[in-house]
């Protein structure tokens, strides 16, 4: 349950960043780049982490 709360917190932060980028006209380009980079990294790393956890639980 603890890990699920972490994943939900990450998803909430990413959704808030995306919402702020879409709604606010005064969002700077740097903030958009940083928010997009964080979102892409999480979307790439999180599935790899979950697959690694599944494999590790099967082996160990």
PDBQT receptor file of N, H, CA, C and O in Angstrom, charges set to zero:
ATOM      1  N   UNK A   1       0.817  -1.187   0.000  1.00  0.00    +0.000 N 
ATOM      2  CA  UNK A   1       0.000   0.000   0.000  1.00  0.00    +0.000 C 
ATOM      3  C   UNK A   1       0.865   1.257   0.000  1.00  0.00    +0.000 C 
ATOM      4  O   UNK A   1       0.502   2.279  -0.583  1.00  0.00    +0.000 OA
ATOM      5  N   UNK A   2       1.999   1.164   0.655  1.00  0.00    +0.000 N 
ATOM      6  H   UNK A   2       2.294   0.334   1.129  1.00  0.00    +0.000 HD
ATOM      7  CA  UNK A   2       2.882   2.333   0.725  1.00  0.00    +0.000 C 
ATOM      8  C   UNK A   2       3.386   2.723  -0.668  1.00  0.00    +0.000 C 
ATOM      9  O   UNK A   2       3.454   3.909  -0.991  1.00  0.00    +0.000 OA
ATOM     10  N   UNK A   3       3.737   1.739  -1.485  1.00  0.00    +0.000 N 
ATOM     11  H   UNK A   3       3.682   0.776  -1.223  1.00  0.00    +0.000 HD
ATOM     12  CA  UNK A   3       4.236   2.065  -2.821  1.00  0.00    +0.000 C 
ATOM     13  C   UNK A   3       3.125   2.622  -3.704  1.00  0.00    +0.000 C 
ATOM     14  O   UNK A   3       3.380   3.470  -4.560  1.00  0.00    +0.000 OA
ATOM     15  N   UNK A   4       1.898   2.153  -3.504  1.00  0.00    +0.000 N 
ATOM     16  H   UNK A   4       1.691   1.464  -2.809  1.00  0.00    +0.000 HD
ATOM     17  CA  UNK A   4       0.788   2.685  -4.286  1.00  0.00    +0.000 C 
ATOM     18  C   UNK A   4       0.566   4.164  -3.983  1.00  0.00    +0.000 C 
ATOM     19  O   UNK A   4       0.261   4.946  -4.883  1.00  0.00    +0.000 OA
ATOM     20  N   UNK A   5       0.719   4.543  -2.729  1.00  0.00    +0.000 N 
ATOM     21  H   UNK A   5       0.967   3.908  -1.997  1.00  0.00    +0.000 HD
ATOM     22  CA  UNK A   5       0.582   5.957  -2.367  1.00  0.00    +0.000 C 
ATOM     23  C   UNK A   5       1.660   6.799  -3.033  1.00  0.00    +0.000 C 
ATOM     24  O   UNK A   5       1.399   7.930  -3.441  1.00  0.00    +0.000 OA
ATOM     25  N   UNK A   6       2.862   6.261  -3.147  1.00  0.00    +0.000 N 
ATOM     26  H   UNK A   6       3.074   5.342  -2.816  1.00  0.00    +0.000 HD
ATOM     27  CA  UNK A   6       3.947   6.983  -3.819  1.00  0.00    +0.000 C 
ATOM     28  C   UNK A   6       3.626   7.181  -5.296  1.00  0.00    +0.000 C 
ATOM     29  O   UNK A   6       3.833   8.264  -5.842  1.00  0.00    +0.000 OA
ATOM     30  N   UNK A   7       3.122   6.134  -5.939  1.00  0.00    +0.000 N 
ATOM     31  H   UNK A   7       2.954   5.254  -5.495  1.00  0.00    +0.000 HD
ATOM     32  CA  UNK A   7       2.783   6.243  -7.350  1.00  0.00    +0.000 C 
ATOM     33  C   UNK A   7       1.653   7.248  -7.563  1.00  0.00    +0.000 C 
ATOM     34  O   UNK A   7       1.689   8.032  -8.511  1.00  0.00    +0.000 OA
ATOM     35  N   UNK A   8       0.660   7.226  -6.694  1.00  0.00    +0.000 N 
ATOM     36  H   UNK A   8       0.631   6.589  -5.924  1.00  0.00    +0.000 HD
ATOM     37  CA  UNK A   8      -0.439   8.175  -6.812  1.00  0.00    +0.000 C 
ATOM     38  C   UNK A   8       0.041   9.605  -6.593  1.00  0.00    +0.000 C 
ATOM     39  O   UNK A   8      -0.448  10.529  -7.243  1.00  0.00    +0.000 OA
ATOM     40  N   UNK A   9       0.986   9.791  -5.690  1.00  0.00    +0.000 N 
ATOM     41  H   UNK A   9       1.383   9.040  -5.162  1.00  0.00    +0.000 HD
ATOM     42  CA  UNK A   9       1.538  11.129  -5.460  1.00  0.00    +0.000 C 
ATOM     43  C   UNK A   9       2.297  11.616  -6.687  1.00  0.00    +0.000 C 
ATOM     44  O   UNK A   9       2.176  12.783  -7.060  1.00  0.00    +0.000 OA
ATOM     45  N   UNK A  10       3.071  10.749  -7.318  1.00  0.00    +0.000 N 
ATOM     46  H   UNK A  10       3.169   9.801  -7.015  1.00  0.00    +0.000 HD
ATOM     47  CA  UNK A  10       3.808  11.121  -8.528  1.00  0.00    +0.000 C 
ATOM     48  C   UNK A  10       2.842  11.487  -9.651  1.00  0.00    +0.000 C 
ATOM     49  O   UNK A  10       3.045  12.481 -10.349  1.00  0.00    +0.000 OA
ATOM     50  N   UNK A  11       1.807  10.696  -9.822  1.00  0.00    +0.000 N 
ATOM     51  H   UNK A  11       1.642   9.889  -9.255  1.00  0.00    +0.000 HD
ATOM     52  CA  UNK A  11       0.827  10.965 -10.867  1.00  0.00    +0.000 C 
ATOM     53  C   UNK A  11       0.116  12.291 -10.610  1.00  0.00    +0.000 C 
ATOM     54  O   UNK A  11      -0.141  13.050 -11.544  1.00  0.00    +0.000 OA
ATOM     55  N   UNK A  12      -0.201  12.569  -9.353  1.00  0.00    +0.000 N 
ATOM     56  H   UNK A  12       0.008  11.952  -8.594  1.00  0.00    +0.000 HD
ATOM     57  CA  UNK A  12      -0.867  13.824  -9.008  1.00  0.00    +0.000 C 
ATOM     58  C   UNK A  12       0.016  15.026  -9.319  1.00  0.00    +0.000 C 
ATOM     59  O   UNK A  12      -0.461  16.027  -9.853  1.00  0.00    +0.000 OA
ATOM     60  N   UNK A  13       1.287  14.931  -8.990  1.00  0.00    +0.000 N 
ATOM     61  H   UNK A  13       1.674  14.117  -8.556  1.00  0.00    +0.000 HD
ATOM     62  CA  UNK A  13       2.210  16.035  -9.281  1.00  0.00    +0.000 C 
ATOM     63  C   UNK A  13       2.330  16.251 -10.783  1.00  0.00    +0.000 C 
ATOM     64  O   UNK A  13       2.312  17.391 -11.246  1.00  0.00    +0.000 OA
ATOM     65  N   UNK A  14       2.453  15.173 -11.545  1.00  0.00    +0.000 N 
ATOM     66  H   UNK A  14       2.468  14.247 -11.169  1.00  0.00    +0.000 HD
ATOM     67  CA  UNK A  14       2.559  15.307 -12.998  1.00  0.00    +0.000 C 
ATOM     68  C   UNK A  14       1.292  15.916 -13.594  1.00  0.00    +0.000 C 
ATOM     69  O   UNK A  14       1.370  16.766 -14.481  1.00  0.00    +0.000 OA
ATOM     70  N   UNK A  15       0.138  15.489 -13.115  1.00  0.00    +0.000 N 
ATOM     71  H   UNK A  15       0.075  14.799 -12.394  1.00  0.00    +0.000 HD
ATOM     72  CA  UNK A  15      -1.111  16.072 -13.612  1.00  0.00    +0.000 C 
ATOM     73  C   UNK A  15      -1.223  17.551 -13.272  1.00  0.00    +0.000 C 
ATOM     74  O   UNK A  15      -1.726  18.338 -14.073  1.00  0.00    +0.000 OA
ATOM     75  N   UNK A  16      -0.756  17.929 -12.088  1.00  0.00    +0.000 N 
ATOM     76  H   UNK A  16      -0.347  17.290 -11.438  1.00  0.00    +0.000 HD
ATOM     77  CA  UNK A  16      -0.815  19.349 -11.729  1.00  0.00    +0.000 C 
ATOM     78  C   UNK A  16       0.135  20.176 -12.594  1.00  0.00    +0.000 C 
ATOM     79  O   UNK A  16      -0.196  21.301 -12.968  1.00  0.00    +0.000 OA
ATOM     80  N   UNK A  17       1.308  19.634 -12.914  1.00  0.00    +0.000 N 
ATOM     81  H   UNK A  17       1.577  18.720 -12.610  1.00  0.00    +0.000 HD
ATOM     82  CA  UNK A  17       2.243  20.343 -13.793  1.00  0.00    +0.000 C 
ATOM     83  C   UNK A  17       1.644  20.511 -15.182  1.00  0.00    +0.000 C 
ATOM     84  O   UNK A  17       1.718  21.591 -15.768  1.00  0.00    +0.000 OA
ATOM     85  N   UNK A  18       1.054  19.449 -15.705  1.00  0.00    +0.000 N 
ATOM     86  H   UNK A  18       0.994  18.572 -15.229  1.00  0.00    +0.000 HD
ATOM     87  CA  UNK A  18       0.454  19.513 -17.034  1.00  0.00    +0.000 C 
ATOM     88  C   UNK A  18      -0.712  20.498 -17.052  1.00  0.00    +0.000 C 
ATOM     89  O   UNK A  18      -0.861  21.272 -17.997  1.00  0.00    +0.000 OA
ATOM     90  N   UNK A  19      -1.536  20.466 -16.005  1.00  0.00    +0.000 N 
ATOM     91  H   UNK A  19      -1.414  19.837 -15.237  1.00  0.00    +0.000 HD
ATOM     92  CA  UNK A  19      -2.667  21.396 -15.923  1.00  0.00    +0.000 C 
ATOM     93  C   UNK A  19      -2.196  22.836 -15.862  1.00  0.00    +0.000 C 
ATOM     94  O   UNK A  19      -2.763  23.702 -16.528  1.00  0.00    +0.000 OA
ATOM     95  N   UNK A  20      -1.166  23.103 -15.072  1.00  0.00    +0.000 N 
ATOM     96  H   UNK A  20      -0.706  22.399 -14.531  1.00  0.00    +0.000 HD
ATOM     97  CA  UNK A  20      -0.634  24.461 -14.979  1.00  0.00    +0.000 C 
ATOM     98  C   UNK A  20      -0.091  24.927 -16.325  1.00  0.00    +0.000 C 
ATOM     99  O   UNK A  20      -0.277  26.086 -16.696  1.00  0.00    +0.000 OA
ATOM    100  N   UNK A  21       0.574  24.045 -17.058  1.00  0.00    +0.000 N 
ATOM    101  H   UNK A  21       0.726  23.103 -16.756  1.00  0.00    +0.000 HD
ATOM    102  CA  UNK A  21       1.094  24.414 -18.371  1.00  0.00    +0.000 C 
ATOM    103  C   UNK A  21      -0.024  24.738 -19.348  1.00  0.00    +0.000 C 
ATOM    104  O   UNK A  21       0.102  25.660 -20.154  1.00  0.00    +0.000 OA
ATOM    105  N   UNK A  22      -1.118  23.984 -19.282  1.00  0.00    +0.000 N 
ATOM    106  H   UNK A  22      -1.220  23.235 -18.627  1.00  0.00    +0.000 HD
ATOM    107  CA  UNK A  22      -2.214  24.188 -20.226  1.00  0.00    +0.000 C 
ATOM    108  C   UNK A  22      -3.023  25.436 -19.885  1.00  0.00    +0.000 C 
ATOM    109  O   UNK A  22      -3.378  26.206 -20.777  1.00  0.00    +0.000 OA
ATOM    110  N   UNK A  23      -3.313  25.639 -18.615  1.00  0.00    +0.000 N 
ATOM    111  H   UNK A  23      -3.024  25.013 -17.890  1.00  0.00    +0.000 HD
ATOM    112  CA  UNK A  23      -4.236  26.699 -18.203  1.00  0.00    +0.000 C 
ATOM    113  C   UNK A  23      -3.570  28.061 -18.136  1.00  0.00    +0.000 C 
ATOM    114  O   UNK A  23      -4.170  29.054 -18.546  1.00  0.00    +0.000 OA
ATOM    115  N   UNK A  24      -2.363  28.135 -17.637  1.00  0.00    +0.000 N 
ATOM    116  H   UNK A  24      -1.875  27.328 -17.304  1.00  0.00    +0.000 HD
ATOM    117  CA  UNK A  24      -1.731  29.422 -17.380  1.00  0.00    +0.000 C 
ATOM    118  C   UNK A  24      -1.029  29.954 -18.628  1.00  0.00    +0.000 C 
ATOM    119  O   UNK A  24      -0.226  29.260 -19.251  1.00  0.00    +0.000 OA
ATOM    120  N   UNK A  25      -1.348  31.192 -18.977  1.00  0.00    +0.000 N 
ATOM    121  H   UNK A  25      -2.001  31.756 -18.471  1.00  0.00    +0.000 HD
ATOM    122  CA  UNK A  25      -0.678  31.837 -20.106  1.00  0.00    +0.000 C 
ATOM    123  C   UNK A  25       0.681  32.393 -19.714  1.00  0.00    +0.000 C 
ATOM    124  O   UNK A  25       1.523  32.650 -20.575  1.00  0.00    +0.000 OA
ATOM    125  N   UNK A  26       0.894  32.580 -18.426  1.00  0.00    +0.000 N 
ATOM    126  H   UNK A  26       0.211  32.371 -17.727  1.00  0.00    +0.000 HD
ATOM    127  CA  UNK A  26       2.144  33.187 -17.971  1.00  0.00    +0.000 C 
ATOM    128  C   UNK A  26       3.198  32.161 -17.575  1.00  0.00    +0.000 C 
ATOM    129  O   UNK A  26       4.221  32.525 -16.996  1.00  0.00    +0.000 OA
ATOM    130  N   UNK A  27       2.968  30.884 -17.877  1.00  0.00    +0.000 N 
ATOM    131  H   UNK A  27       2.137  30.588 -18.347  1.00  0.00    +0.000 HD
ATOM    132  CA  UNK A  27       3.954  29.855 -17.566  1.00  0.00    +0.000 C 
ATOM    133  C   UNK A  27       5.170  30.047 -18.465  1.00  0.00    +0.000 C 
ATOM    134  O   UNK A  27       5.046  30.150 -19.685  1.00  0.00    +0.000 OA
ATOM    135  N   UNK A  28       6.346  30.094 -17.845  1.00  0.00    +0.000 N 
ATOM    136  H   UNK A  28       6.447  30.011 -16.853  1.00  0.00    +0.000 HD
ATOM    137  CA  UNK A  28       7.562  30.330 -18.626  1.00  0.00    +0.000 C 
ATOM    138  C   UNK A  28       7.945  29.085 -19.424  1.00  0.00    +0.000 C 
ATOM    139  O   UNK A  28       7.545  27.967 -19.098  1.00  0.00    +0.000 OA
ATOM    140  N   UNK A  29       8.717  29.305 -20.460  1.00  0.00    +0.000 N 
ATOM    141  H   UNK A  29       9.042  30.213 -20.725  1.00  0.00    +0.000 HD
ATOM    142  CA  UNK A  29       9.173  28.205 -21.286  1.00  0.00    +0.000 C 
ATOM    143  C   UNK A  29      10.064  27.243 -20.536  1.00  0.00    +0.000 C 
ATOM    144  O   UNK A  29      10.029  26.037 -20.781  1.00  0.00    +0.000 OA
ATOM    145  N   UNK A  30      10.870  27.773 -19.614  1.00  0.00    +0.000 N 
ATOM    146  H   UNK A  30      10.898  28.752 -19.415  1.00  0.00    +0.000 HD
ATOM    147  CA  UNK A  30      11.750  26.917 -18.817  1.00  0.00    +0.000 C 
ATOM    148  C   UNK A  30      10.934  25.979 -17.939  1.00  0.00    +0.000 C 
ATOM    149  O   UNK A  30      11.260  24.797 -17.829  1.00  0.00    +0.000 OA
ATOM    150  N   UNK A  31       9.879  26.487 -17.315  1.00  0.00    +0.000 N 
ATOM    151  H   UNK A  31       9.614  27.447 -17.404  1.00  0.00    +0.000 HD
ATOM    152  CA  UNK A  31       9.024  25.639 -16.485  1.00  0.00    +0.000 C 
ATOM    153  C   UNK A  31       8.371  24.552 -17.323  1.00  0.00    +0.000 C 
ATOM    154  O   UNK A  31       8.256  23.410 -16.877  1.00  0.00    +0.000 OA
ATOM    155  N   UNK A  32       7.947  24.891 -18.518  1.00  0.00    +0.000 N 
ATOM    156  H   UNK A  32       8.040  25.819 -18.880  1.00  0.00    +0.000 HD
ATOM    157  CA  UNK A  32       7.340  23.890 -19.399  1.00  0.00    +0.000 C 
ATOM    158  C   UNK A  32       8.347  22.818 -19.775  1.00  0.00    +0.000 C 
ATOM    159  O   UNK A  32       8.015  21.633 -19.804  1.00  0.00    +0.000 OA
ATOM    160  N   UNK A  33       9.585  23.232 -20.066  1.00  0.00    +0.000 N 
ATOM    161  H   UNK A  33       9.854  24.195 -20.043  1.00  0.00    +0.000 HD
ATOM    162  CA  UNK A  33      10.623  22.261 -20.418  1.00  0.00    +0.000 C 
ATOM    163  C   UNK A  33      10.952  21.347 -19.246  1.00  0.00    +0.000 C 
ATOM    164  O   UNK A  33      11.093  20.136 -19.417  1.00  0.00    +0.000 OA
ATOM    165  N   UNK A  34      11.073  21.926 -18.057  1.00  0.00    +0.000 N 
ATOM    166  H   UNK A  34      10.958  22.910 -17.917  1.00  0.00    +0.000 HD
ATOM    167  CA  UNK A  34      11.394  21.119 -16.879  1.00  0.00    +0.000 C 
ATOM    168  C   UNK A  34      10.239  20.175 -16.552  1.00  0.00    +0.000 C 
ATOM    169  O   UNK A  34      10.468  18.999 -16.267  1.00  0.00    +0.000 OA
ATOM    170  N   UNK A  35       9.016  20.666 -16.588  1.00  0.00    +0.000 N 
ATOM    171  H   UNK A  35       8.830  21.621 -16.819  1.00  0.00    +0.000 HD
ATOM    172  CA  UNK A  35       7.855  19.812 -16.321  1.00  0.00    +0.000 C 
ATOM    173  C   UNK A  35       7.725  18.689 -17.320  1.00  0.00    +0.000 C 
ATOM    174  O   UNK A  35       7.406  17.558 -16.951  1.00  0.00    +0.000 OA
ATOM    175  N   UNK A  36       7.970  18.990 -18.584  1.00  0.00    +0.000 N 
ATOM    176  H   UNK A  36       8.229  19.908 -18.883  1.00  0.00    +0.000 HD
ATOM    177  CA  UNK A  36       7.901  17.959 -19.617  1.00  0.00    +0.000 C 
ATOM    178  C   UNK A  36       9.004  16.926 -19.441  1.00  0.00    +0.000 C 
ATOM    179  O   UNK A  36       8.771  15.728 -19.605  1.00  0.00    +0.000 OA
ATOM    180  N   UNK A  37      10.194  17.385 -19.110  1.00  0.00    +0.000 N 
ATOM    181  H   UNK A  37      10.383  18.358 -18.977  1.00  0.00    +0.000 HD
ATOM    182  CA  UNK A  37      11.315  16.453 -18.920  1.00  0.00    +0.000 C 
ATOM    183  C   UNK A  37      11.060  15.521 -17.739  1.00  0.00    +0.000 C 
ATOM    184  O   UNK A  37      11.338  14.324 -17.821  1.00  0.00    +0.000 OA
ATOM    185  N   UNK A  38      10.535  16.061 -16.645  1.00  0.00    +0.000 N 
ATOM    186  H   UNK A  38      10.309  17.032 -16.578  1.00  0.00    +0.000 HD
ATOM    187  CA  UNK A  38      10.233  15.224 -15.486  1.00  0.00    +0.000 C 
ATOM    188  C   UNK A  38       9.153  14.205 -15.832  1.00  0.00    +0.000 C 
ATOM    189  O   UNK A  38       9.252  13.037 -15.456  1.00  0.00    +0.000 OA
ATOM    190  N   UNK A  39       8.125  14.648 -16.549  1.00  0.00    +0.000 N 
ATOM    191  H   UNK A  39       8.045  15.597 -16.855  1.00  0.00    +0.000 HD
ATOM    192  CA  UNK A  39       7.045  13.737 -16.922  1.00  0.00    +0.000 C 
ATOM    193  C   UNK A  39       7.560  12.611 -17.812  1.00  0.00    +0.000 C 
ATOM    194  O   UNK A  39       7.186  11.453 -17.629  1.00  0.00    +0.000 OA
ATOM    195  N   UNK A  40       8.412  12.944 -18.769  1.00  0.00    +0.000 N 
ATOM    196  H   UNK A  40       8.716  13.885 -18.918  1.00  0.00    +0.000 HD
ATOM    197  CA  UNK A  40       8.957  11.923 -19.666  1.00  0.00    +0.000 C 
ATOM    198  C   UNK A  40       9.834  10.944 -18.898  1.00  0.00    +0.000 C 
ATOM    199  O   UNK A  40       9.749   9.736 -19.115  1.00  0.00    +0.000 OA
ATOM    200  N   UNK A  41      10.674  11.454 -18.003  1.00  0.00    +0.000 N 
ATOM    201  H   UNK A  41      10.743  12.436 -17.827  1.00  0.00    +0.000 HD
ATOM    202  CA  UNK A  41      11.528  10.567 -17.219  1.00  0.00    +0.000 C 
ATOM    203  C   UNK A  41      10.710   9.608 -16.359  1.00  0.00    +0.000 C 
ATOM    204  O   UNK A  41      11.021   8.419 -16.282  1.00  0.00    +0.000 OA
ATOM    205  N   UNK A  42       9.682  10.116 -15.724  1.00  0.00    +0.000 N 
ATOM    206  H   UNK A  42       9.429  11.081 -15.786  1.00  0.00    +0.000 HD
ATOM    207  CA  UNK A  42       8.844   9.253 -14.888  1.00  0.00    +0.000 C 
ATOM    208  C   UNK A  42       8.120   8.219 -15.735  1.00  0.00    +0.000 C 
ATOM    209  O   UNK A  42       8.025   7.053 -15.352  1.00  0.00    +0.000 OA
ATOM    210  N   UNK A  43       7.611   8.644 -16.887  1.00  0.00    +0.000 N 
ATOM    211  H   UNK A  43       7.689   9.591 -17.198  1.00  0.00    +0.000 HD
ATOM    212  CA  UNK A  43       6.906   7.698 -17.752  1.00  0.00    +0.000 C 
ATOM    213  C   UNK A  43       7.830   6.626 -18.310  1.00  0.00    +0.000 C 
ATOM    214  O   UNK A  43       7.377   5.522 -18.612  1.00  0.00    +0.000 OA
ATOM    215  N   UNK A  44       9.105   6.927 -18.451  1.00  0.00    +0.000 N 
ATOM    216  H   UNK A  44       9.473   7.824 -18.206  1.00  0.00    +0.000 HD
ATOM    217  CA  UNK A  44      10.048   5.923 -18.935  1.00  0.00    +0.000 C 
ATOM    218  C   UNK A  44      10.597   5.043 -17.813  1.00  0.00    +0.000 C 
ATOM    219  O   UNK A  44      10.781   3.840 -17.995  1.00  0.00    +0.000 OA
ATOM    220  N   UNK A  45      10.855   5.646 -16.658  1.00  0.00    +0.000 N 
ATOM    221  H   UNK A  45      10.705   6.623 -16.511  1.00  0.00    +0.000 HD
ATOM    222  CA  UNK A  45      11.512   4.912 -15.573  1.00  0.00    +0.000 C 
ATOM    223  C   UNK A  45      10.518   4.091 -14.756  1.00  0.00    +0.000 C 
ATOM    224  O   UNK A  45      10.852   2.985 -14.332  1.00  0.00    +0.000 OA
ATOM    225  N   UNK A  46       9.324   4.591 -14.525  1.00  0.00    +0.000 N 
ATOM    226  H   UNK A  46       9.052   5.489 -14.869  1.00  0.00    +0.000 HD
ATOM    227  CA  UNK A  46       8.362   3.896 -13.668  1.00  0.00    +0.000 C 
ATOM    228  C   UNK A  46       8.005   2.499 -14.188  1.00  0.00    +0.000 C 
ATOM    229  O   UNK A  46       8.001   1.563 -13.390  1.00  0.00    +0.000 OA
ATOM    230  N   UNK A  47       7.704   2.302 -15.476  1.00  0.00    +0.000 N 
ATOM    231  H   UNK A  47       7.707   3.063 -16.125  1.00  0.00    +0.000 HD
ATOM    232  CA  UNK A  47       7.424   0.934 -15.940  1.00  0.00    +0.000 C 
ATOM    233  C   UNK A  47       8.630   0.006 -15.791  1.00  0.00    +0.000 C 
ATOM    234  O   UNK A  47       8.472  -1.167 -15.453  1.00  0.00    +0.000 OA
ATOM    235  N   UNK A  48       9.824   0.524 -16.040  1.00  0.00    +0.000 N 
ATOM    236  H   UNK A  48       9.952   1.477 -16.314  1.00  0.00    +0.000 HD
ATOM    237  CA  UNK A  48      11.021  -0.309 -15.863  1.00  0.00    +0.000 C 
ATOM    238  C   UNK A  48      11.190  -0.718 -14.405  1.00  0.00    +0.000 C 
ATOM    239  O   UNK A  48      11.558  -1.855 -14.112  1.00  0.00    +0.000 OA
ATOM    240  N   UNK A  49      10.923   0.202 -13.504  1.00  0.00    +0.000 N 
ATOM    241  H   UNK A  49      10.623   1.126 -13.742  1.00  0.00    +0.000 HD
ATOM    242  CA  UNK A  49      11.010  -0.098 -12.082  1.00  0.00    +0.000 C 
ATOM    243  C   UNK A  49       9.982  -1.154 -11.681  1.00  0.00    +0.000 C 
ATOM    244  O   UNK A  49      10.291  -2.078 -10.930  1.00  0.00    +0.000 OA
ATOM    245  N   UNK A  50       8.765  -1.010 -12.185  1.00  0.00    +0.000 N 
ATOM    246  H   UNK A  50       8.513  -0.259 -12.796  1.00  0.00    +0.000 HD
ATOM    247  CA  UNK A  50       7.720  -1.975 -11.839  1.00  0.00    +0.000 C 
ATOM    248  C   UNK A  50       8.031  -3.363 -12.385  1.00  0.00    +0.000 C 
ATOM    249  O   UNK A  50       7.818  -4.359 -11.693  1.00  0.00    +0.000 OA
ATOM    250  N   UNK A  51       8.528  -3.443 -13.607  1.00  0.00    +0.000 N 
ATOM    251  H   UNK A  51       8.701  -2.634 -14.169  1.00  0.00    +0.000 HD
ATOM    252  CA  UNK A  51       8.913  -4.737 -14.178  1.00  0.00    +0.000 C 
ATOM    253  C   UNK A  51      10.064  -5.333 -13.374  1.00  0.00    +0.000 C 
ATOM    254  O   UNK A  51      10.074  -6.534 -13.104  1.00  0.00    +0.000 OA
ATOM    255  N   UNK A  52      11.026  -4.508 -12.993  1.00  0.00    +0.000 N 
ATOM    256  H   UNK A  52      11.017  -3.533 -13.212  1.00  0.00    +0.000 HD
ATOM    257  CA  UNK A  52      12.141  -4.985 -12.173  1.00  0.00    +0.000 C 
ATOM    258  C   UNK A  52      11.666  -5.513 -10.832  1.00  0.00    +0.000 C 
ATOM    259  O   UNK A  52      12.175  -6.522 -10.344  1.00  0.00    +0.000 OA
ATOM    260  N   UNK A  53      10.701  -4.844 -10.239  1.00  0.00    +0.000 N 
ATOM    261  H   UNK A  53      10.288  -4.024 -10.635  1.00  0.00    +0.000 HD
ATOM    262  CA  UNK A  53      10.147  -5.320  -8.969  1.00  0.00    +0.000 C 
ATOM    263  C   UNK A  53       9.451  -6.659  -9.107  1.00  0.00    +0.000 C 
ATOM    264  O   UNK A  53       9.583  -7.528  -8.245  1.00  0.00    +0.000 OA
ATOM    265  N   UNK A  54       8.704  -6.825 -10.203  1.00  0.00    +0.000 N 
ATOM    266  H   UNK A  54       8.598  -6.119 -10.903  1.00  0.00    +0.000 HD
ATOM    267  CA  UNK A  54       8.011  -8.096 -10.446  1.00  0.00    +0.000 C 
ATOM    268  C   UNK A  54       9.021  -9.220 -10.648  1.00  0.00    +0.000 C 
ATOM    269  O   UNK A  54       8.872 -10.302 -10.081  1.00  0.00    +0.000 OA
ATOM    270  N   UNK A  55      10.036  -8.967 -11.448  1.00  0.00    +0.000 N 
ATOM    271  H   UNK A  55      10.157  -8.088 -11.910  1.00  0.00    +0.000 HD
ATOM    272  CA  UNK A  55      11.057  -9.982 -11.705  1.00  0.00    +0.000 C 
ATOM    273  C   UNK A  55      11.807 -10.320 -10.417  1.00  0.00    +0.000 C 
ATOM    274  O   UNK A  55      12.078 -11.488 -10.139  1.00  0.00    +0.000 OA
ATOM    275  N   UNK A  56      12.141  -9.296  -9.637  1.00  0.00    +0.000 N 
ATOM    276  H   UNK A  56      11.921  -8.347  -9.864  1.00  0.00    +0.000 HD
ATOM    277  CA  UNK A  56      12.863  -9.519  -8.378  1.00  0.00    +0.000 C 
ATOM    278  C   UNK A  56      12.028 -10.316  -7.388  1.00  0.00    +0.000 C 
ATOM    279  O   UNK A  56      12.557 -11.152  -6.656  1.00  0.00    +0.000 OA
ATOM    280  N   UNK A  57      10.709 -10.057  -7.364  1.00  0.00    +0.000 N 
ATOM    281  H   UNK A  57      10.280  -9.378  -7.959  1.00  0.00    +0.000 HD
ATOM    282  CA  UNK A  57       9.855 -10.818  -6.442  1.00  0.00    +0.000 C 
ATOM    283  C   UNK A  57       9.713 -12.267  -6.879  1.00  0.00    +0.000 C 
ATOM    284  O   UNK A  57       9.540 -13.151  -6.040  1.00  0.00    +0.000 OA
ATOM    285  N   UNK A  58       9.785 -12.524  -8.185  1.00  0.00    +0.000 N 
ATOM    286  H   UNK A  58       9.926 -11.806  -8.867  1.00  0.00    +0.000 HD
ATOM    287  CA  UNK A  58       9.709 -13.904  -8.675  1.00  0.00    +0.000 C 
ATOM    288  C   UNK A  58      10.994 -14.671  -8.386  1.00  0.00    +0.000 C 
ATOM    289  O   UNK A  58      10.960 -15.859  -8.067  1.00  0.00    +0.000 OA
ATOM    290  N   UNK A  59      12.124 -13.985  -8.501  1.00  0.00    +0.000 N 
ATOM    291  H   UNK A  59      12.151 -13.020  -8.761  1.00  0.00    +0.000 HD
ATOM    292  CA  UNK A  59      13.416 -14.635  -8.288  1.00  0.00    +0.000 C 
ATOM    293  C   UNK A  59      13.698 -14.805  -6.810  1.00  0.00    +0.000 C 
ATOM    294  O   UNK A  59      14.140 -15.867  -6.372  1.00  0.00    +0.000 OA
ATOM    295  N   UNK A  60      13.440 -13.753  -6.038  1.00  0.00    +0.000 N 
ATOM    296  H   UNK A  60      13.081 -12.890  -6.393  1.00  0.00    +0.000 HD
ATOM    297  CA  UNK A  60      13.814 -13.785  -4.627  1.00  0.00    +0.000 C 
ATOM    298  C   UNK A  60      12.727 -14.192  -3.775  1.00  0.00    +0.000 C 
ATOM    299  O   UNK A  60      12.892 -14.266  -2.557  1.00  0.00    +0.000 OA
TER     300      UNK A  60
